[in-house]
Amino acid sequence: MGLHDETAERFEREGRRAYRDGKAGNPYRAGTMAHNRWAKGFMDARHEAGKAA
């Protein structure tokens, strides 16, 4: 796994953690890979929570 993939996964984990902790503000600048991956992780966690409910 390359550095780009590892970094992307880290941002996705941060987004998932933010959803679980109730923090909805994306701390990264719009249009960046960090912003997009954080949002992906956040929305994935939201979707998973909706399925479980």
C-alpha distance matrix in Angstrom:
0.0 3.8 6.8 8.2 6.2 6.8 10.2 11.0 10.6 12.8 15.4 15.5 16.3 18.9 20.4 20.8 22.3 24.6 25.9 26.7 28.4 30.4 29.1 28.9 28.7 25.5 25.4 23.4 25.2 25.5 23.7 20.6 17.0 17.6 20.8 19.5 16.5 19.0 21.5 19.3 18.6 22.4 23.6 21.4 23.0 26.4 26.2 25.3 28.2 30.5 29.8 30.6 33.8
3.8 0.0 3.8 5.4 5.4 6.3 8.7 10.0 10.9 12.5 14.6 15.6 16.8 18.7 20.3 21.4 22.8 24.6 26.2 27.4 28.8 30.6 28.9 28.5 27.8 24.4 23.9 21.6 23.0 23.5 21.5 18.3 15.0 15.8 19.2 18.2 15.7 18.3 20.9 19.2 19.0 22.5 23.9 22.3 24.0 27.2 27.3 26.8 29.6 31.8 31.5 32.5 35.5
6.8 3.8 0.0 3.8 5.5 5.1 6.0 8.5 9.9 10.5 12.5 14.3 15.3 16.6 18.6 20.1 21.1 22.6 24.7 25.9 26.9 28.6 26.6 26.4 25.4 21.9 21.0 18.7 20.2 21.2 19.6 16.0 13.0 13.3 16.9 16.7 14.3 16.4 19.4 18.4 17.9 21.2 23.1 21.9 23.3 26.4 27.0 26.8 29.2 31.5 31.7 32.5 35.3
8.2 5.4 3.8 0.0 3.8 5.5 5.2 6.1 8.6 9.9 10.8 12.4 14.3 15.5 16.7 18.6 20.1 21.2 23.0 24.7 25.8 27.1 25.0 24.3 23.2 19.6 19.1 16.4 17.6 18.1 16.2 12.9 9.6 10.6 14.0 13.4 11.3 13.9 16.6 15.5 15.7 19.0 20.5 19.6 21.5 24.2 24.7 24.9 27.4 29.4 29.7 30.9 33.5
6.2 5.4 5.5 3.8 0.0 3.8 5.4 5.1 6.2 8.6 10.0 10.5 12.3 14.3 15.4 16.5 18.3 20.0 21.3 22.8 24.3 25.8 24.1 23.5 23.1 19.7 19.7 17.5 19.2 19.3 17.6 14.6 10.9 11.5 14.6 13.3 10.5 13.2 15.7 13.9 13.7 17.3 18.6 17.1 19.0 22.0 22.1 22.0 24.7 26.8 26.7 27.8 30.7
6.8 6.3 5.1 5.5 3.8 0.0 3.8 5.5 5.2 6.3 8.9 9.9 10.6 12.5 14.4 15.4 16.5 18.5 20.3 21.3 22.5 24.4 22.8 22.8 22.3 19.2 18.8 17.1 19.3 20.1 19.0 15.7 12.3 11.7 15.0 14.5 11.4 13.1 16.2 14.8 13.7 17.1 19.0 17.5 18.6 21.9 22.5 22.0 24.3 26.9 27.0 27.6 30.4
10.2 8.7 6.0 5.2 5.4 3.8 0.0 3.8 5.4 5.1 6.4 8.7 9.9 10.7 12.6 14.5 15.4 16.7 18.8 20.3 21.1 22.7 20.6 20.4 19.4 16.1 15.4 13.6 15.7 16.8 15.9 12.4 9.3 8.3 11.8 12.0 9.2 10.6 14.0 13.4 12.6 15.6 17.8 17.1 18.2 21.1 22.2 22.1 24.1 26.6 27.2 27.9 30.4
11.0 10.0 8.5 6.1 5.1 5.5 3.8 0.0 3.8 5.4 5.3 6.3 8.7 10.0 10.8 12.5 14.4 15.4 16.9 18.8 20.0 21.2 19.3 18.6 18.0 14.6 14.8 12.8 14.8 15.0 14.0 11.0 7.5 7.0 9.9 9.1 6.0 8.3 11.1 9.9 9.7 12.9 14.6 13.9 15.5 18.2 19.0 19.3 21.5 23.6 24.2 25.3 27.8
10.6 10.9 9.9 8.6 6.2 5.2 5.4 3.8 0.0 3.8 5.5 5.0 6.2 8.6 9.8 10.5 12.2 14.1 15.4 16.6 18.2 19.9 18.6 18.4 18.4 15.6 16.0 14.9 17.4 17.7 17.1 14.4 10.9 9.8 12.2 11.3 7.6 8.9 11.7 10.1 8.6 12.0 13.9 12.4 13.5 16.7 17.5 17.0 19.3 21.8 22.1 22.8 25.4
12.8 12.5 10.5 9.9 8.6 6.3 5.1 5.4 3.8 0.0 3.8 5.4 5.1 6.3 8.7 10.0 10.5 12.3 14.4 15.5 16.3 18.3 16.7 17.0 16.7 14.0 13.8 13.1 16.1 17.2 17.3 14.2 11.4 9.1 11.7 12.0 8.6 8.5 12.0 11.4 9.4 12.1 14.8 13.9 14.1 17.3 18.8 18.3 19.9 22.7 23.5 23.7 26.1
15.4 14.6 12.5 10.8 10.0 8.9 6.4 5.3 5.5 3.8 0.0 3.8 5.4 5.0 6.3 8.7 9.8 10.5 12.6 14.4 15.1 16.4 14.3 14.0 13.5 10.5 10.6 9.7 12.7 13.6 13.9 11.2 8.8 6.0 8.0 8.6 5.6 4.8 8.5 8.8 7.3 9.6 12.4 12.4 12.8 15.4 17.2 17.4 18.9 21.3 22.5 23.2 25.2
15.5 15.6 14.3 12.4 10.5 9.9 8.7 6.3 5.0 5.4 3.8 0.0 3.8 5.4 5.0 6.3 8.6 9.8 10.8 12.6 14.2 15.3 14.0 13.5 13.9 11.4 12.6 12.2 15.0 15.0 15.2 13.2 10.4 8.5 9.4 8.7 5.2 4.8 7.3 6.3 4.0 7.1 9.5 8.8 9.5 12.4 13.7 13.8 15.6 18.0 18.9 19.7 21.9
16.3 16.8 15.3 14.3 12.3 10.6 9.9 8.7 6.2 5.1 5.4 3.8 0.0 3.8 5.4 5.1 6.1 8.5 9.9 10.7 12.2 14.2 13.3 13.8 14.6 12.7 13.6 14.0 17.3 17.9 18.5 16.3 13.7 11.2 12.3 12.3 8.9 7.5 10.1 9.4 6.1 8.3 11.2 10.1 9.4 12.7 14.5 13.7 15.0 18.0 18.8 18.9 21.2
18.9 18.7 16.6 15.5 14.3 12.5 10.7 10.0 8.6 6.3 5.0 5.4 3.8 0.0 3.8 5.5 5.1 6.1 8.7 9.9 10.3 12.1 10.5 11.2 11.5 9.7 10.2 11.2 14.8 15.8 17.2 15.0 13.2 10.0 10.6 11.7 9.0 6.3 9.3 10.1 7.2 7.9 11.5 11.6 10.6 13.1 15.7 15.5 16.0 18.9 20.5 20.5 22.2
20.4 20.3 18.6 16.7 15.4 14.4 12.6 10.8 9.8 8.7 6.3 5.0 5.4 3.8 0.0 3.8 5.4 5.0 6.3 8.8 9.8 10.5 9.0 8.7 9.5 7.9 9.8 10.8 13.9 14.2 15.6 14.2 12.7 9.9 9.3 9.8 7.7 4.4 6.1 7.2 4.6 4.2 7.9 8.7 8.0 9.9 12.5 13.0 13.6 16.0 17.9 18.3 19.8
20.8 21.4 20.1 18.6 16.5 15.4 14.5 12.5 10.5 10.0 8.7 6.3 5.1 5.5 3.8 0.0 3.8 5.4 5.2 6.4 8.7 10.0 9.9 10.2 12.2 11.3 13.3 14.6 17.7 17.8 19.1 17.7 15.8 13.3 12.9 12.7 10.2 7.8 8.7 8.5 4.9 4.7 7.7 7.2 5.2 8.0 10.5 10.1 10.6 13.5 15.0 15.0 16.8
22.3 22.8 21.1 20.1 18.3 16.5 15.4 14.4 12.2 10.5 9.8 8.6 6.1 5.1 5.4 3.8 0.0 3.8 5.4 5.1 6.1 8.5 8.5 10.2 12.0 11.8 13.0 14.9 18.5 19.2 20.9 19.3 17.7 14.6 14.5 15.2 12.7 9.8 11.3 11.9 8.4 7.7 11.1 10.9 8.3 10.6 13.6 12.8 12.4 15.7 17.4 16.7 18.2
24.6 24.6 22.6 21.2 20.0 18.5 16.7 15.4 14.1 12.3 10.5 9.8 8.5 6.1 5.0 5.4 3.8 0.0 3.8 5.5 5.0 6.0 4.9 6.6 8.3 8.8 10.3 12.8 16.2 16.9 19.2 18.0 17.1 13.9 12.9 14.1 12.6 9.0 9.9 11.6 8.9 6.9 10.4 11.5 9.2 10.3 13.8 13.9 13.1 15.8 18.2 17.9 18.7
25.9 26.2 24.7 23.0 21.3 20.3 18.8 16.9 15.4 14.4 12.6 10.8 9.9 8.7 6.3 5.2 5.4 3.8 0.0 3.8 5.4 5.1 5.9 6.5 9.5 10.4 12.9 15.1 18.1 18.1 20.2 19.6 18.5 15.9 14.4 14.8 13.4 10.2 9.8 11.0 8.5 5.6 8.1 9.3 6.5 6.8 10.5 10.8 9.6 12.1 14.7 14.5 15.1
26.7 27.4 25.9 24.7 22.8 21.3 20.3 18.8 16.6 15.5 14.4 12.6 10.7 9.9 8.8 6.4 5.1 5.5 3.8 0.0 3.8 5.5 7.8 9.6 12.7 13.7 15.7 18.2 21.4 21.7 23.7 22.8 21.4 18.6 17.6 18.0 16.2 13.1 13.3 13.9 10.8 8.7 11.1 11.2 7.6 8.5 11.8 11.0 9.2 12.4 14.6 13.4 14.1
28.4 28.8 26.9 25.8 24.3 22.5 21.1 20.0 18.2 16.3 15.1 14.2 12.2 10.3 9.8 8.7 6.1 5.0 5.4 3.8 0.0 3.8 5.7 8.8 11.3 13.0 14.4 17.4 20.7 21.5 24.0 23.0 22.1 18.9 17.9 19.0 17.5 14.0 14.5 15.9 13.1 10.7 13.5 14.3 11.1 11.6 15.2 14.7 12.7 15.6 18.1 16.9 17.1
30.4 30.6 28.6 27.1 25.8 24.4 22.7 21.2 19.9 18.3 16.4 15.3 14.2 12.1 10.5 10.0 8.5 6.0 5.1 5.5 3.8 0.0 3.8 6.2 9.4 11.8 13.8 16.9 19.8 20.2 23.0 22.6 22.1 19.2 17.4 18.5 17.6 14.1 13.7 15.6 13.5 10.3 12.5 14.2 11.3 10.6 14.4 14.7 12.4 14.6 17.7 16.9 16.5
29.1 28.9 26.6 25.0 24.1 22.8 20.6 19.3 18.6 16.7 14.3 14.0 13.3 10.5 9.0 9.9 8.5 4.9 5.9 7.8 5.7 3.8 0.0 3.8 5.9 8.4 10.1 13.4 16.3 17.0 19.9 19.5 19.4 16.3 14.5 16.1 15.6 11.9 11.8 14.4 12.7 9.6 12.4 14.5 12.3 11.9 15.7 16.5 14.9 16.9 20.0 19.8 19.6
28.9 28.5 26.4 24.3 23.5 22.8 20.4 18.6 18.4 17.0 14.0 13.5 13.8 11.2 8.7 10.2 10.2 6.6 6.5 9.6 8.8 6.2 3.8 0.0 3.8 6.4 9.3 12.0 14.3 14.3 17.3 17.4 17.6 15.0 12.4 13.8 14.0 10.5 9.4 12.4 11.6 8.1 10.3 13.2 11.8 10.8 14.3 15.9 14.7 16.1 19.3 19.7 19.5
28.7 27.8 25.4 23.2 23.1 22.3 19.4 18.0 18.4 16.7 13.5 13.9 14.6 11.5 9.5 12.2 12.0 8.3 9.5 12.7 11.3 9.4 5.9 3.8 0.0 3.8 6.1 9.0 11.1 11.7 15.0 15.1 15.9 13.2 10.5 12.8 13.5 10.1 9.6 13.2 12.8 10.1 12.4 15.4 14.6 14.0 17.3 19.1 18.2 19.6 22.7 23.3 23.2
25.5 24.4 21.9 19.6 19.7 19.2 16.1 14.6 15.6 14.0 10.5 11.4 12.7 9.7 7.9 11.3 11.8 8.8 10.4 13.7 13.0 11.8 8.4 6.4 3.8 0.0 3.8 5.6 8.1 8.7 11.7 11.4 12.2 9.4 6.8 9.3 10.2 7.0 7.1 10.8 10.9 9.1 11.5 14.3 14.2 14.2 17.1 18.9 18.8 20.3 23.0 23.9 24.4
25.4 23.9 21.0 19.1 19.7 18.8 15.4 14.8 16.0 13.8 10.6 12.6 13.6 10.2 9.8 13.3 13.0 10.3 12.9 15.7 14.4 13.8 10.1 9.3 6.1 3.8 0.0 3.8 6.9 9.2 12.2 11.1 12.2 9.0 7.5 11.0 11.6 8.7 10.0 13.5 13.2 12.1 14.9 17.3 17.0 17.6 20.5 22.0 21.9 23.7 26.3 27.0 27.6
23.4 21.6 18.7 16.4 17.5 17.1 13.6 12.8 14.9 13.1 9.7 12.2 14.0 11.2 10.8 14.6 14.9 12.8 15.1 18.2 17.4 16.9 13.4 12.0 9.0 5.6 3.8 0.0 3.8 6.4 8.8 7.4 8.9 6.2 4.8 8.6 9.8 8.1 9.6 12.7 13.2 12.9 15.3 17.5 18.1 18.8 21.3 22.9 23.4 25.0 27.4 28.4 29.3
25.2 23.0 20.2 17.6 19.2 19.3 15.7 14.8 17.4 16.1 12.7 15.0 17.3 14.8 13.9 17.7 18.5 16.2 18.1 21.4 20.7 19.8 16.3 14.3 11.1 8.1 6.9 3.8 0.0 3.8 6.4 6.1 9.1 7.8 6.0 9.2 11.6 10.7 11.3 14.4 15.7 15.4 17.2 19.7 20.7 21.1 23.2 25.3 25.9 27.1 29.5 30.9 31.7
25.5 23.5 21.2 18.1 19.3 20.1 16.8 15.0 17.7 17.2 13.6 15.0 17.9 15.8 14.2 17.8 19.2 16.9 18.1 21.7 21.5 20.2 17.0 14.3 11.7 8.7 9.2 6.4 3.8 0.0 3.8 5.6 8.6 8.5 5.7 7.5 10.8 10.6 10.0 12.9 15.0 14.6 15.6 18.3 19.8 19.8 21.6 24.0 24.9 25.6 27.9 29.7 30.4
23.7 21.5 19.6 16.2 17.6 19.0 15.9 14.0 17.1 17.3 13.9 15.2 18.5 17.2 15.6 19.1 20.9 19.2 20.2 23.7 24.0 23.0 19.9 17.3 15.0 11.7 12.2 8.8 6.4 3.8 0.0 3.8 6.8 8.4 6.5 7.0 10.4 11.4 11.1 12.9 15.6 16.0 16.5 18.7 20.8 21.1 22.3 24.7 26.1 26.8 28.7 30.7 31.8
20.6 18.3 16.0 12.9 14.6 15.7 12.4 11.0 14.4 14.2 11.2 13.2 16.3 15.0 14.2 17.7 19.3 18.0 19.6 22.8 23.0 22.6 19.5 17.4 15.1 11.4 11.1 7.4 6.1 5.6 3.8 0.0 3.8 5.3 5.2 6.3 8.6 9.9 10.8 12.4 14.4 15.4 16.6 18.3 20.2 21.2 22.5 24.4 25.9 27.1 28.8 30.5 31.9
17.0 15.0 13.0 9.6 10.9 12.3 9.3 7.5 10.9 11.4 8.8 10.4 13.7 13.2 12.7 15.8 17.7 17.1 18.5 21.4 22.1 22.1 19.4 17.6 15.9 12.2 12.2 8.9 9.1 8.6 6.8 3.8 0.0 3.8 5.5 5.1 6.0 8.3 9.8 10.4 12.2 14.0 15.2 16.2 18.2 19.7 20.7 22.3 24.2 25.5 26.8 28.5 30.3
17.6 15.8 13.3 10.6 11.5 11.7 8.3 7.0 9.8 9.1 6.0 8.5 11.2 10.0 9.9 13.3 14.6 13.9 15.9 18.6 18.9 19.2 16.3 15.0 13.2 9.4 9.0 6.2 7.8 8.5 8.4 5.3 3.8 0.0 3.8 5.5 5.3 6.0 8.5 9.8 10.6 12.1 14.1 15.3 16.6 18.2 19.8 21.1 22.6 24.3 25.9 27.1 28.8
20.8 19.2 16.9 14.0 14.6 15.0 11.8 9.9 12.2 11.7 8.0 9.4 12.3 10.6 9.3 12.9 14.5 12.9 14.4 17.6 17.9 17.4 14.5 12.4 10.5 6.8 7.5 4.8 6.0 5.7 6.5 5.2 5.5 3.8 0.0 3.8 5.6 5.2 6.1 8.6 10.1 10.5 12.2 14.2 15.5 16.4 18.2 20.0 21.1 22.5 24.4 25.9 27.1
19.5 18.2 16.7 13.4 13.3 14.5 12.0 9.1 11.3 12.0 8.6 8.7 12.3 11.7 9.8 12.7 15.2 14.1 14.8 18.0 19.0 18.5 16.1 13.8 12.8 9.3 11.0 8.6 9.2 7.5 7.0 6.3 5.1 5.5 3.8 0.0 3.8 5.5 5.1 6.2 8.7 9.8 10.5 12.1 14.3 15.2 16.2 18.2 19.9 20.9 22.5 24.4 25.8
16.5 15.7 14.3 11.3 10.5 11.4 9.2 6.0 7.6 8.6 5.6 5.2 8.9 9.0 7.7 10.2 12.7 12.6 13.4 16.2 17.5 17.6 15.6 14.0 13.5 10.2 11.6 9.8 11.6 10.8 10.4 8.6 6.0 5.3 5.6 3.8 0.0 3.8 5.3 4.9 6.2 8.5 9.8 10.3 12.3 14.1 15.1 16.4 18.3 19.8 21.0 22.6 24.4
19.0 18.3 16.4 13.9 13.2 13.1 10.6 8.3 8.9 8.5 4.8 4.8 7.5 6.3 4.4 7.8 9.8 9.0 10.2 13.1 14.0 14.1 11.9 10.5 10.1 7.0 8.7 8.1 10.7 10.6 11.4 9.9 8.3 6.0 5.2 5.5 3.8 0.0 3.8 5.4 5.2 6.2 8.7 9.9 10.8 12.4 14.3 15.5 16.7 18.5 20.2 21.4 22.9
21.5 20.9 19.4 16.6 15.7 16.2 14.0 11.1 11.7 12.0 8.5 7.3 10.1 9.3 6.1 8.7 11.3 9.9 9.8 13.3 14.5 13.7 11.8 9.4 9.6 7.1 10.0 9.6 11.3 10.0 11.1 10.8 9.8 8.5 6.1 5.1 5.3 3.8 0.0 3.8 5.4 5.0 6.0 8.4 9.9 10.4 12.1 14.1 15.2 16.4 18.4 20.0 21.1
19.3 19.2 18.4 15.5 13.9 14.8 13.4 9.9 10.1 11.4 8.8 6.3 9.4 10.1 7.2 8.5 11.9 11.6 11.0 13.9 15.9 15.6 14.4 12.4 13.2 10.8 13.5 12.7 14.4 12.9 12.9 12.4 10.4 9.8 8.6 6.2 4.9 5.4 3.8 0.0 3.8 5.4 5.2 6.0 8.6 9.8 10.4 12.1 14.1 15.2 16.5 18.4 20.0
18.6 19.0 17.9 15.7 13.7 13.7 12.6 9.7 8.6 9.4 7.3 4.0 6.1 7.2 4.6 4.9 8.4 8.9 8.5 10.8 13.1 13.5 12.7 11.6 12.8 10.9 13.2 13.2 15.7 15.0 15.6 14.4 12.2 10.6 10.1 8.7 6.2 5.2 5.4 3.8 0.0 3.8 5.5 5.1 6.2 8.6 9.9 10.5 12.3 14.2 15.5 16.6 18.5
22.4 22.5 21.2 19.0 17.3 17.1 15.6 12.9 12.0 12.1 9.6 7.1 8.3 7.9 4.2 4.7 7.7 6.9 5.6 8.7 10.7 10.3 9.6 8.1 10.1 9.1 12.1 12.9 15.4 14.6 16.0 15.4 14.0 12.1 10.5 9.8 8.5 6.2 5.0 5.4 3.8 0.0 3.8 5.5 5.3 6.2 8.7 10.0 10.7 12.5 14.5 15.6 16.8
23.6 23.9 23.1 20.5 18.6 19.0 17.8 14.6 13.9 14.8 12.4 9.5 11.2 11.5 7.9 7.7 11.1 10.4 8.1 11.1 13.5 12.5 12.4 10.3 12.4 11.5 14.9 15.3 17.2 15.6 16.5 16.6 15.2 14.1 12.2 10.5 9.8 8.7 6.0 5.2 5.5 3.8 0.0 3.8 5.4 4.9 6.0 8.5 9.7 10.4 12.4 14.3 15.4
21.4 22.3 21.9 19.6 17.1 17.5 17.1 13.9 12.4 13.9 12.4 8.8 10.1 11.6 8.7 7.2 10.9 11.5 9.3 11.2 14.3 14.2 14.5 13.2 15.4 14.3 17.3 17.5 19.7 18.3 18.7 18.3 16.2 15.3 14.2 12.1 10.3 9.9 8.4 6.0 5.1 5.5 3.8 0.0 3.8 5.4 5.1 6.2 8.6 9.9 10.7 12.5 14.4
23.0 24.0 23.3 21.5 19.0 18.6 18.2 15.5 13.5 14.1 12.8 9.5 9.4 10.6 8.0 5.2 8.3 9.2 6.5 7.6 11.1 11.3 12.3 11.8 14.6 14.2 17.0 18.1 20.7 19.8 20.8 20.2 18.2 16.6 15.5 14.3 12.3 10.8 9.9 8.6 6.2 5.3 5.4 3.8 0.0 3.8 5.4 5.1 6.1 8.6 9.9 10.6 12.4
26.4 27.2 26.4 24.2 22.0 21.9 21.1 18.2 16.7 17.3 15.4 12.4 12.7 13.1 9.9 8.0 10.6 10.3 6.8 8.5 11.6 10.6 11.9 10.8 14.0 14.2 17.6 18.8 21.1 19.8 21.1 21.2 19.7 18.2 16.4 15.2 14.1 12.4 10.4 9.8 8.6 6.2 4.9 5.4 3.8 0.0 3.8 5.5 5.1 6.3 8.8 10.0 10.8
26.2 27.3 27.0 24.7 22.1 22.5 22.2 19.0 17.5 18.8 17.2 13.7 14.5 15.7 12.5 10.5 13.6 13.8 10.5 11.8 15.2 14.4 15.7 14.3 17.3 17.1 20.5 21.3 23.2 21.6 22.3 22.5 20.7 19.8 18.2 16.2 15.1 14.3 12.1 10.4 9.9 8.7 6.0 5.1 5.4 3.8 0.0 3.8 5.4 5.1 6.4 8.8 10.1
25.3 26.8 26.8 24.9 22.0 22.0 22.1 19.3 17.0 18.3 17.4 13.8 13.7 15.5 13.0 10.1 12.8 13.9 10.8 11.0 14.7 14.7 16.5 15.9 19.1 18.9 22.0 22.9 25.3 24.0 24.7 24.4 22.3 21.1 20.0 18.2 16.4 15.5 14.1 12.1 10.5 10.0 8.5 6.2 5.1 5.5 3.8 0.0 3.8 5.4 5.2 6.3 8.8
28.2 29.6 29.2 27.4 24.7 24.3 24.1 21.5 19.3 19.9 18.9 15.6 15.0 16.0 13.6 10.6 12.4 13.1 9.6 9.2 12.7 12.4 14.9 14.7 18.2 18.8 21.9 23.4 25.9 24.9 26.1 25.9 24.2 22.6 21.1 19.9 18.3 16.7 15.2 14.1 12.3 10.7 9.7 8.6 6.1 5.1 5.4 3.8 0.0 3.8 5.4 5.1 6.3
30.5 31.8 31.5 29.4 26.8 26.9 26.6 23.6 21.8 22.7 21.3 18.0 18.0 18.9 16.0 13.5 15.7 15.8 12.1 12.4 15.6 14.6 16.9 16.1 19.6 20.3 23.7 25.0 27.1 25.6 26.8 27.1 25.5 24.3 22.5 20.9 19.8 18.5 16.4 15.2 14.2 12.5 10.4 9.9 8.6 6.3 5.1 5.4 3.8 0.0 3.8 5.4 5.3
29.8 31.5 31.7 29.7 26.7 27.0 27.2 24.2 22.1 23.5 22.5 18.9 18.8 20.5 17.9 15.0 17.4 18.2 14.7 14.6 18.1 17.7 20.0 19.3 22.7 23.0 26.3 27.4 29.5 27.9 28.7 28.8 26.8 25.9 24.4 22.5 21.0 20.2 18.4 16.5 15.5 14.5 12.4 10.7 9.9 8.8 6.4 5.2 5.4 3.8 0.0 3.8 5.5
30.6 32.5 32.5 30.9 27.8 27.6 27.9 25.3 22.8 23.7 23.2 19.7 18.9 20.5 18.3 15.0 16.7 17.9 14.5 13.4 16.9 16.9 19.8 19.7 23.3 23.9 27.0 28.4 30.9 29.7 30.7 30.5 28.5 27.1 25.9 24.4 22.6 21.4 20.0 18.4 16.6 15.6 14.3 12.5 10.6 10.0 8.8 6.3 5.1 5.4 3.8 0.0 3.8
33.8 35.5 35.3 33.5 30.7 30.4 30.4 27.8 25.4 26.1 25.2 21.9 21.2 22.2 19.8 16.8 18.2 18.7 15.1 14.1 17.1 16.5 19.6 19.5 23.2 24.4 27.6 29.3 31.7 30.4 31.8 31.9 30.3 28.8 27.1 25.8 24.4 22.9 21.1 20.0 18.5 16.8 15.4 14.4 12.4 10.8 10.1 8.8 6.3 5.3 5.5 3.8 0.0
